[in-house]
Amino acid sequence: MFFSFIDELRAAGIQASLKEHLVLLEALDRDVIDRTPEAFYYLARTTFVKDEGLLDRFDQVFAKVFRGIATTFGTQTAEIPEDWLKAVAEKYLTPEEMAAIKSLGDWDEIMETLKKRLEEQQGRHQGGNKWVGTGGTSPYGNSGYNPEGVRIGGESQHKRALKVWDQREFKNLDSTRELGTRNIKVAMRRLRRFARDGAADELDIDATINGTARQGWLDIHMRPERHNAVKLLLFLDVGGSMDPWVKLCEELFSAATSEFKNLEFFYFHNCLYEGVWKDNRRRFQERTPTWDVLHKFGHDYKVIFVGDASMSPYEITHPGGSVEHYNEEAGSSWMQRLTNTYPATVWLNPIPEEQWGYSQSVRIVKELVNDRMYPLTLAGLDDAMRELGRKA
């Protein structure tokens, strides 16, 4: 019954052998899992996926093959007309009304006021201008409008929140994604410094010909394989405002993994803090301390950040500014430590360069990387590689 699943996995480039198929069937036969779609998903993923770079691809195949397997009988809520929900969830304001809504003040005032209102509030509110709720002009809640506040749940609409309290799921980038263009690879090849070291396992044709001609018999010469000696640290911003740029970042990630043998990558969200991670599904359980990164990888590594640098300025300048956890030190402190450790650091920004001046956070990050921020275009990538190449 799972033959179509196996065929789809193979079509997606995931190795699915007969042995793995039999292991899956045996596990099901012995009832090693609960008979639920979620448990089967994890069993199948453990059986077939051997490379974390294929996790996202496996998810797509699983959703395609088993979509609708979980029944929704008895769980559906009554349908409410969309225009009713819209009227309740969002309050439409004129530009003049928006201008009349004032921010509570700085970071400390906003967070202190939120603490007091959480202690006082007894129930759900909507459409108001004070309590934590939805569809109003309060600085706390979601689906409304305020020039500066804390979004609690919901979806971003005006992208004005200085902090977000919500559980988000980010997907890993697919390192084997085929590029739509080879131009990114060509641009990254500027950052190459070839060297030969290691075991002599490659035939040196020129030396073999010369030696044979001099000796009069076959004189075989071997040499180490020639490879790119540049060592690279790649930090990738994921989730939130970076979602529209996932395809572009996947292409860059794929190009980097194919061009650089000595490549280490880490994920972060919005700004660098005390921890980074390799797997977005376990970003809270399996973090790598940033101090360990700074101590493990030598000063000769070159560093590339990829992110839109679009966030509340408090996320960079203040302790506790992170939208996902309480950071004891400001993000700017960690950025300064990293740029001091690795002089060859650049930041690639997918947002068009002409829009950078409108964002305070982009200006701050650009200053923290010593103005070495470049647009994530072919021209910008080319300039970034030239800059890294000049940093010995």
Disulfide bonds with the S-S distance in Angstrom:
none
